[in-house]
Amino acid sequence: MEKSACLRQQVQKGRFPPGPPALPLLGNLFHVNVKAPHKSLIKLSEQYGPVYTVWFGTYPAVVLCGFDTIKEALIERGHDFGSRYPLPLLHKASEGYGVIASSGERWKQLRRFSLSTLRNFGMGKKSIEERIQEEAQFLVKAFREKKETPFNPDFLMRCAASNIICSIVFGDRFEYGDKEFLSLLEMIADNGRILSGPWVQKIHQEIDEVIGSSRCPTIEDRTKMPYTDAVIHEVQRYADLIPMNLPHMASNDIEFRGYLIPKGTFVIPVLSSVLKSTSQWEKPDSFDPNHFLDKNGCFKNSESFMPFSAGKRKCLGESLARMELFLFLTTLLQNFVFNPVIDHKDINISSVSSGILHIPHVKRPQYGRLPPAPPALPIVGNLFQMDIKAPHKSLIKLSKQYGPVFTLWFGGTPVVVLCGFETLKEGLIERGYDFSGRYLLPILKKISDGYGIAFSNGERWKQLRRFSLSTLKNFGMGKRSIEERIQEEAQCLVTAIRNKQELPFNPDFLLRCTVSNIICSIVFGDRFEYEDERFLTLMERTEGISNAFSKPGVQMYNNFPKIMNFLPGSHHKILQNMADLKTFVNQMIQSHRESLQKDFPRDYIDSFLIKMDEEKHKPDSEFIDENLLMSVINLFLAGTETTSTTLQWAIQILVKFPHIQEKIYQEICEVIGSYRRPAIEDRAKMPYTDAVIHEVQRYIDIVPMNIPHMATKDVEFRGYLIPKGTFVITVLSSVLKATSQWETPDSFNPNHFLDENGCFKQSESFMAFSAGKRMCLGASLARMELFLFLTTLLQNFVFNSITDHKDIDISPATSGILVKPHVYKFCAISR
């Protein structure tokens, strides 16, 4: 709070330079290319001038661009901008101690002492030159041991350069194989290197003319070797190693170019805007040693050469670095010709990543050949390329740019996305086993810990799925017995709706109760009365879980679980509701244990308890309490929410399109009449009703991104290698709403499932229940429920809206793992 107050005071008292519009909390994050932030800052300076403000989160930073601006700030006003801004990572590492990260009197004393001491131990003198010459010979020896086979020189060059400062700071050098030295080097970032190019031959010639092959290069040779000196300077300019400089800070309230920059403000002097300036260099984006040579071939320096920064915070060891660069490079080129293993024209001398340091390209071993991906930000990945209200639409849009198989980053986790009918068919059906794993998103991991039929993997999942399918069939799924239960429950629903006496009501609750009672009768062995207090609580918890899964808070939790644990949001509601649901189910399980008769199983719980008893002596049995609890919850939630929500959507759609509602009723009258109950065998004679139900499922696209899948092994797929354990999103919406698969994919159109003769036609692209090995376990039950409940309702009622039916919005109200409809009240008028 104190820090926030100081920041507010700082902002209020300053007259900050102009800058791009900033978002709350995020600031100008979207304006910055994370792979090359300095380029973004230079580009913004073209619009906002050489002095402007950007916001990093809630913190303002003043950006300085261009030679004249940086010269004025760092050299002419050096004291004003001479402090070091404590970036969080820098402060975490140093706590403001040391010559680099300190400010004020501490920094002045440490810099004065360090400069004096470094000089005492040879910096800029003959003694340190001799150490560098000696180390260069160790480096030559190490190179010779490679016996002219290809190698990456990065490590050896880091060892050599590091040993010079080690000899000053620690009093001795290290052998290149020393374990302590190797540990130290692992913590040091890569150095730049350009050791191959057409200009190397000219350096060889200059070495031969000035030094020869018998003696070691010395620092006094530099003045006689202008081309070599120019190349070294151009390497530093072109590499632009620290493009945004180390962070500076205003040492006091500064009047600068008409602005008031308050004391403590973060200041970024963009060195890259000088080193790559078109106004300062003839060919700033090309490597050209002529930038440092005059027309006579003599070396010429430039005020715009600022690789070591400038002013009071200029690099402390600049003279040492210059000496090292010259002596190491000339010694290496005196002894070797460096050839690449590929055509020298194919060497990429651009940086592979940028931040405080530019890191050059290095070929590193990679695990997997992941598909292409949009640029991702550190920590947050591709979060900002996702529409949090409709993430599936963002994925489909990205697939148009990156192809039907591409990679996204959720935080630091790579996610392979599959889009389009052909891709999903191949991934889920033809290669079903390869992608049949269940990836546990943080919220799913927190809820299930990998137990239960929905969120398990491997042998556990296979055993639980086999057992559950068999048990559900034993208790009537797909048979006449379950059909009778649905017909019976449908009559209870009709009675409950008649009790509304044609007054407006939201059908959501009654539909959830009705559908839930079917799975309750299978899992718990009985249905509940709609007024039962325990059942009402159960429905409330179920609704809470379902609604939370459709909200952005859960998506944020899946990206940043550790952070979100400390922040309010819908993820906490899920966890609390799930805890209450577990308590209820555990009570039901205990009740079943107490009344269990092994020869007469009443339901799924009884059957599981019997199986547990049969396998109690197997140490690796999957029939354990944890799997029983989570499997019951999985079946209950899946059997309640998707079907009841689909029915809720169906009623809304039929109210919006009364002519469709009327056409279904006509088919009911022709096939069923008004006196007998609808039966599942009627479906084959009612193609229009069947087409409408299928179109409802296609149109609402209830689980648009599917439940998360995972690669079960290293998978070669369409030219890519997807490593085992990779999170895979199979975007069902890309099939259910594909222009290549449906005539009018974004419109509600039952003709999608009717042929030219009005007969029902199935489609391979109908993947509302997913496809392949992880296809919905209860698909046949859900189909039966949808048909019997909907026809029973329309046999008994006309559904009308209290508003104009044209104003009903049948687009999703929320979208996440599940999509949810808008809430409306309807009148059910008895027929």
N, C-alpha and C positions, 0 to 999 in steps of 0.2 A: 504493500500500500504506500509505504514511504517513497519507494522508487517511482511508482506511478505518479505521485504528487509532484516529485521533483521534475519528472518528464513534462507534466502539464505546465508547470511554471516555466520550464525551459522553452517550450513551444510558444507560450503566451508572450514571453518577453522578447522573442526573436522576430526579425523580419526575414523569414526564410526566402531563398530564391524560389522561382516558380518550378513546377514539376508536373509530371503526369498525374491524372486522377488516381487516388488510392482507394482500395477496398478496406472495410473494417477488418481488423485483426490481421489480414493477409498483406495489407499494404500494396506495394507494386510488384508482388511476386510474379504476376502474370506478364509483366512487361520485361522480365529478365529471362533470357535463354540460359538455362542452368548449365549447358555444356560450354558456353562461351559468354559468361556474364559481362566481360569487358566490352564485347562487341555490342551488346544491348545498350550499355551505358554510353558508348560512343554514338550509337544511332540516336539515342534520346537527346544527346547534346545538339544534334543537327536540328531538332525541333525546339528545344527549350534553352539553348544557348550553352556557353562553356562553363557556366556556374548554375547548377540547378539542384533541386531536392528530390530524392526518392525516399520511400518509406519501406523499411524492412520490418514487417509486422507493424508494431505501433511505434517504431523508433525512426526519427528522421535522419537521413544521411545526406550531407552536402557533397555533390560530385563536382570535381574540377577536371576539365578536359582542355587539351591543347597546350602547345608549348608556352605561349605567353602567360596563360593563366597559371600553369604549374610553376613556371619560373618565378612569377610574382609571389605565389603563395609559399613555396618551399625555400626559395633563396632570399628574395627581397623581404618577405614577411616570415622568415624561418621560425622565429621564436613563437609567433602567434599560432602556427600550425605544427609545432614541434612535439606535441604530446602523442602518446600511443593510446588509441581507443581500445578498451578491453573487450574485444569480441568474446562471446561466451566460451568458445573452445580455447582461445588464447588465455583467457582468464582462468579457466579450469586447469590448464596445464601449468600456469606460472604463478597465479594469484598476485600478479603485478610485480613479482620479483624478477631480478635479472636485468641485464643491460638492454635487451630487446623489448621486453614487455613493460618496463617501468616508465614512469613519467616524473616530472618535477625535479626536486632536489636529489631524489634517489638516482634518477637517470643521469643527471649531470655528474654526480660523484662517480658513479659506476663507469660511465663512458670515459671520463677523464683518466680514471685509474686503469681501465682496460687498454686504452690507446697507449698509455705510457708503458704498461707492462709488456704488451705485444711488441712494441719497439725494442724494449730492453732484451727481449728474447729473439730478436732478429728480424721482425717484420720490416721489409723494405731495405734490409741490409744483406751483406755478402753471406753471413752465416745461414740465413734462412734459404738463400739461393742454393747453397751447397746441400742443404737437406732435401730440397726439391729435386736437385740433380740426382742425388743418391736414390731417392724414392722412384724417380723416373727409370732408373736402371733396374730396380726390382720389378717395376711394371713391364719393362721390356722382356725380362727373364720369364715372367709369368705368361706373356703373350707367346714367346717362343715355345713354351711347353705345350701350347695348343697344336703344335706341329702342322700349322696351316690348314687345320680342319675348321669348318664354320663354327663360330661361337658368338654369343652376345657379350660385347665388351663392357656392358654396363656395370657389372659387379666389380670387376678388377679396377675400373676407373674410379669407382666410388671408394674402394679400398685405398688406392693411392692418394687421392685427394684428402681423404679423411685422415690418413696417417700424418700429413703435414700439420694439421691443427692439433692432432693427438700429441705430437712431439712437443708442441708449445704448451698445451694445457695439461697433459698428463706426464710430460717429461720423457716420453719414449714413443717409438712407433710399435705397431703390432705386426706379427706375421699374418699373411692373408688367410691362413687356416686356423688362427687362434679363435677358440670358441667364444670368448668374451667379446672379441672384435666382431665376429659374425653376428652375435646377438645385438651389438650396438648398431651395426649397419642395417639390420632388418627394420630398425625404427627410423631410418633416414630415407627421405623421398628420393626418387630417381633424379639423376642429373641429366641435363640435355646433352645430346651428342649428334654431330653431323660429321661423320668420318668417311663419307664417300661422296664424290661429286667431281665434275669436270675441272674444278679449280685446283684439285689436289696436286696435279702434275706441276703447276706453276710454283706451288710451295716447295715441292721436291727440288725443283731447279734452283730456287732461292737458297734452300738449305745447302745444296751442293756448292753454290758459288760463295756463300758467306761462311759456312761452318765446316763443310766437308763431312767425311765419314769417320774420322779418327777421334775427334774430341767431342766432349759433351756441349750441347748448346748452353749459352750463358745469357743473362738478361741484357748485357750490353750489345748482344747481336741484334736485339730488336730494332734499334734505330737504323740498322743497315738492311732490314728486311721489311720494307713498307707493304709489300703485297700480303705477306703472312700476317702482319699486324692488322691490315685492313680486313682480312678474312676473319680473324678472331673477333674484331669489333663487329663485323657484320653478322657473325654467328650470334653474338649477344643481342644485337638489335633485332634480328629476324626471329630468334627464339622467344624474345619478349617474355622472359621467364617468370616475372612477377607482374602481370599486366595491370593489376589494380593497386600495385604497391602494397606494403603492409599498412594496416589501418592507422590513419592519423586521427588527431582530435584537436579541437580548438582549445588552446591553453587559457584563453580568457574570452570575454565578449569581444568579437571582432567585427569592425566595420570593414566590409570587403566588397568592392564594386557596387556600392549602393545597398547592400544587404547587411543585416545585423545577425551574425552567427553566434549564438550563445555559447558560453564556456561549456565544455564537455560534449559538444556536438561531434558525432562521428563524421569524419571527412575522408573521402576517397579521391586521392589524386591518381587519375587513370594514366599510368605511364605509357600504356599501349597507344593512347591518343597522341603521344609525342613520337614514340618509336615507329609507329606505322602511319604517320601523318603524311598526306599527299602534299602538304605545303612545305614539309621539311626534307622529304626524300624523293628522288626522281622516280623510283619504282618501289614503293614501300612494301608491297605484298610479294615481292620477288626477292630471292637471295642474290645479292649483287655486291661484291666487294668494292666495286667502283664508287659506292657511296662514300668510301673513306680514302679515295685516291684523287689527287688533282690531275690536271691534264698532262702533267709530266710524269705521272706514275708515283709521285711522292705521297707519303701518308698525310692525310689531313683530318684533324679532329672536328667535332661538331658540338655546338652547345646543346643540340637536341639528342645527343647520346646520353640517355639516362637509365641504363639497365641497373645501375647501383642506386637508383633514386637520386635525390639532390638535397642540398641544404643541410640542416642540422641533424637530420635523421638518415643521412647518406650512409651506405654500408660501411661498417667499422673496418672490415677487412678487405676493402677494395684493392689496395696496393698488393696485398698478398694474393688475392684472386687473380689479378692481372699477371703477376709473376708466374703463378701456377699454370694458368691457361697457356702462356707462351712456352714455358719450359716443357711441360708435359706433351703438348701437341707437337712441337718441333722434335722432341726426342722420339716420339712414336713414329713420325713420318720420316725421320732420319733412318730408322731401322726397318720400317715395314711399308709395303703398299697394301692398302685395305681394299678388298674387293667384296662386293655383295654376292650372295648366292642366287640372287635374281637380277634381272636387268636393272642397272642403276637408275634408269628412267622411271622405274616402277616404285622406287623408294618414296614413301610418304613422309615428308618432313613437316607436315602440319602437326598440331598438337592433338593428342587423343582425348585429353580432357583439360578443362580449365577451371581454376578457382583462384585461390591465392597464388598457387603455382601452376605453370603450364607443364603438363606431363607429355613427353613425346611418345610416339607410337612404339610399342614393344609387343612382340608376338608372345602371348602367354597361353599356356595350355588351357583349354576350355572344356567343361563337362557339358556335353549336349550342344546341338546346333539348333538353338531356339529360333522360331520364326521371326520375321521382322517386327519392329515395334516402334511406336511413336516416341519421341524424346520424353524422358522421364526426369522428374525432379528428385534430388536427394530426399530421403525420409518419406516424402508423400507419394513418390512414384508418379503415376498417371492420374491421380485423384482429380486434378483440376480439368482433365479432359472428359470427365464423366458428368453427365447431368444427373445429379443425385436424386431427382424426382422421377427420372425414367432412364436408369443406367443401361437397360437393354437397347434403347434407341441410340445411345452413344456408341455402344459396341458395334451395332449394325452400320452406323455411319463410318466408324473407323475401318470396318472391313472393306468398304468401298475404296479406301485409300491404300490399305496394307494387304488386302487379299482375304480370302475366306479362312485362312489360318494365320493368326498373328499373335504377338505377345504383348501383354500389358504388365505393368508393375503396380501391385497393390502394396504400398510402402516399399519394403525391401524384398517382396516376394514376387517372383515371376509367375504369370498366369497365361496359359495358352488358351486362346479363344477360337472356337470353331463356329463358323457361320455358313448358312446355306444348306439346302436339302442334300445335295450330293455329298458335302463334307460331313454332315451329321449322320447320314446313312452309312457312310464308310466308317466313321468313328464309333458310332453306337451299335450298329448292327453287324457289319462285315468284320470290324475289328473290336467287337463288343467286349471281349475279355481284357484287351489292352487298356481300355479306358473305363473299366468297371469299378475302379476304386472309388471310395467316398472321401473327398478331401474335407478335413474338419476345419471349417472356418472357426476363428476364435470363439464366436458365440455358440457354435455347435459343440465345440470341444468343452466349453464351460458347462453346457447343459448335459451332455451325454457321456463325456470322457471316453468316447469310442465304443460304448456298449449299445445294445439294441439293434434291431434289424435295419433301421434306416441309416445309422451312422457308423456301422461296423465295417470291417474289411477282412479280406483273406478267408481263412477257414472258418472263422467265427461267423462272418456274413453268410457263407455258403450253408452252414449248418442251420442257422436261424431262419434263413429264407426257405430252405427245404421243409423245415418243421412247420413254419408258419403257413406256407401254402397248403400243405397237407391238412393241417388242423382247421384252417378256414374252410376248406372244401368239406371236411367232415362235419362242420357245423353249418353247412348249407350254402356256402358261397357258390353261385352259379346253378343252384338247384331249386326245386319247387319249394322246399321248406323255407328258404330265406325269402323267396318271392312272397309267400304268405305273410311273413313278418312285415315286409315292406307294405303290403296292401293293408294290413291291420293298422300299421303306424300312420299310413296315409289317411285313414278314416279318423284317427285321433287328431290329425292336423286339420282336417275339414271341420271337425267339431270346434276346435279352438278358434278357427277363423270365423265360423258362424257366430261365435260368442262375441265377436267384435261388433256385431249388429250393423254391418256395412259402414261403420265409422272409419275415418282414416287411421292407419296404423303402419308401423314399420315392420315388415314381415321377417326381418333378419333373425330375431330371437327365436320365433317359432320354427323357422326353417332349420336353425342350428339344433334346436331341441329334437326335432323330428329325425333328422339325419343322424344325430349323435346316438339316438336310441337304438338304431340298427346295429351300429358297431358295439354299443354297450351290451346288447343282447348276446353278441358273439363272444365278447371279451370278458364281461362280468356275469353273464348268464341271465340277465334280466333287463327290462327297460325301466325308466323312471317316469313318474308322473311329472307333468310340466311345472307343477307348483311345489314339488319336493325341494326342501331347503338345500339339501346337499347338492342336488342336481342344478339348482339355480346358481350356487356358488361355483360349481364345476363349469357351467356355461360361461360365467363371468370371467373365470381364469382363462378359459379357452379363447374367448374373444380378445382378452388382453394380450395373450401371446400372439394370436393371429395379427392383430392390429400393429403390434410392435415390430413384427417381421416385415411390415410394409413401410416402415418409417426410416428416414435417413440416419437416425441415431444408431441403429443396428449396423448399417453400412460403415459408419464412422468407427464403431467399436471393432469391426472386423479388420479395419486398417490400422487402428492405434489402440489395441486393447489395454495396454499398460497405462496410457494416458487417460483413456475414457473411464477406467475404473474409478478415477478421482473426480469425474465430471458428471453432472446430472444428465438424464436422458432416458429414452425408451428402453435401452438395454437393461437398466436396473429393474424396470417393470417386468420385463421378460423373466429375469432371474428370480424375482420374487414370486411371480405367478407360477413359474415352473416348480419352485420349492413347494408351494401350496398344492400343486397338482401331484407331485411326488408323495406328499403326505397322504392325500386322498387315496391314491393307488396302493400305497403300502398298507393302508388300513383294509382295503378290499382284498389284497393278497393274504393278509393275516386272517381275515374272516374266512377265506377259502381254505386256508391251511387247517383251521379248526373244524371245518365241516366236510373235509375232503373224503370222498369214497372212491378208492382207486379203480374200482370196476365200473363206476358210473360217472365219468367226467361230464361236467355240466357246461363247460366253456373253455376258452383258450387258457385261462389261468390254471384251471384244474389240469388240463393236458400238460402244461409246462411243469407244474409241480410234480406230476407223475413221472415225466421225463427226467426231472432233476433227481428224483429218488432212484430211478433206474441207473443213472450214471454217477451216483454219489461216490463210488469207489474209483472213478476215473480222475486222476489229478489234473488232466488237461481238458476236462469237460467244459463246454461252453454253456451248459444249462445250469446257470448260477443265478443268484439273487439279482445281481446288477443287470444281467441281460433280461431277466424276467421283467423287472421294473421298467427298463427303458423300452423294451419291445411292446409292452402294453401301452405305454404313453405314445409311442410312435404310431401304433395302430389306431389308437383313440383320436389323436390329433389329425392324422392323415384321413381317417375315415369320417371325421366331422367337418373340418374346415373347407377343404377344396370342394366337396359336393354341395354343402350348404351355401357357400359363396357363389358357386355356379348357378344354383337355383335362384339366388337373390338377383344376380345379373339377368337371368332368363326372364324373370317377372318384369324387371325394368325395361328390357328390350321389347317385350310383348306389349307393355303399356305404351311405349313410344311408337310402336308400329301396330296399331289395333287391327289392321287388315290381316296381319300375320296371325295374331291371336284368334281372329275369327276363322281363318282358314284351318287352323289346327282343330278348332271346335267342330267345324263341319266334318273333318275326318274322323273325330271322336264319335260324332253322331252316326256316321255311316258304318263304322267298324264295330264300335262298342255299344253305342246307344247311351241312354241316361240312367239305366237301372242296374246293370252289373258293373263290377269293379274292372278297371283295366288290368290286363294280364300281359306278361312279357311276350307271349306268343302273338299278341296284337301288333307288335312292332313291325313285323315283316309286311303287314298289310297297310301300314301307315307311313309311306315313304316321306311325305312332306313333314310330318312331326319329327321323324328321325333326322331328316335333313336340318330342321331348325335346331334341334338339340346339338347336333354336331357343329353347326355354324356358331351357336352360342359359345361352345368350347373353343373353337378356332378363333373367334373374334375377340373374346375376352382375354385369351392368352394368359391364363391365370398364374403360371410359373414361367415367366418369359425367359429367364436365364437358366432354367432347370435347377435342380438341387446340385450342388457342386460335385463334379467328378474328379478323378485323379488317375494318373498313369500308374498301372500296376507293375510296370517294368520299364526299362529303357525302350522307347517306342520309335522306330523309324516310320515316319508318317509324312508323305508328300514331300520328300526331300529334306526333312528336318529330323533331328534327333531330340526327342522329348524325354528328359531323364525321368527315371522312376520317382514317384512321389510328387510330380509336378501337378499343381492345381490346374484343372481343365474346366472351362466354362463352355457348355454346349448350348448355344443361344437358340432355344426352341422358337422364339419369336421370329428369328430370321427365316424359319420355314413356314410357320403359321401365318406370317404376314408378307410372304415373298411374292413379288410381282410376277416372277417366273412360274409360280405354282398356282396362283389364284387369279381369276379374272378381275375382281375388284377387291383386293386384299384389305383395304382400309375401310370398306363399307360392310354393313351387315347384309349378307346376301345368301339365303338358303339354297339358291340355285347352284352354289358351289358344290353341293352334294346331290344334285339331281341331274339325270341325263335328259336328252331331248324328248324322251317319252314320259318324263315325270317320275321315273323310277329312281330309287335311291342308288347312288354310286359312291363307293368308298374311294379314298385317295391315300396313296403312300405318304403324302405330305401331311396327313393328319397325325400330328405327334403330341396331342394334348396330354397324353399320359406318358410322355417321353418315349423311348424306344430301346430295344436291346435288353441286356441282362439286368439293367437297373430300372426297367419299365415298372410303372406303378403296380404294386402287389395286388391292390384291390380294384383294378380297372374294370373287371367284369361286374363286381358289386356296384361300383359307381355308375356304370352304364344302366344297370337295372334300376337303381334308385332314381336316376334322372328321368328315365322314361315313365316309371310308375307314379312318382310324386307329381310330375308336371301334368301328365294326362289326368290324374285324379283331381288336381286343382282346377284345371280348365274344364273338366266335366261338370264341376259344381259351381264355378264362379266366373264372372267377368271382372277383370282387374282394371280399374280406372285410376287416373291420377287426379289429385286435387288442383293441379296446375295444368296448363295446356300441354298435351302430350308431346308437342313439338319442342318444348323447352327442356325436356328431360335430357340430361347429359349422360350419355352411356360411355364416355371415355373414363379411364381410371382416375379415381380420386387420389390414390397413393400407389406407389410402385416400388417394390424392393425385391425380396425373394418371392413374395406374393403380390398380386395386384388386387386392390379393393375398389368396389364401386362407390359412387356418391350415395348418400343416404336420402331416401325419399319416403313419404307416407303414401299409401295407396288405399283405395276402397275396394273391398271384395264384395261384389254384388251377386247375390244368389241367383242361379239360373232357374 
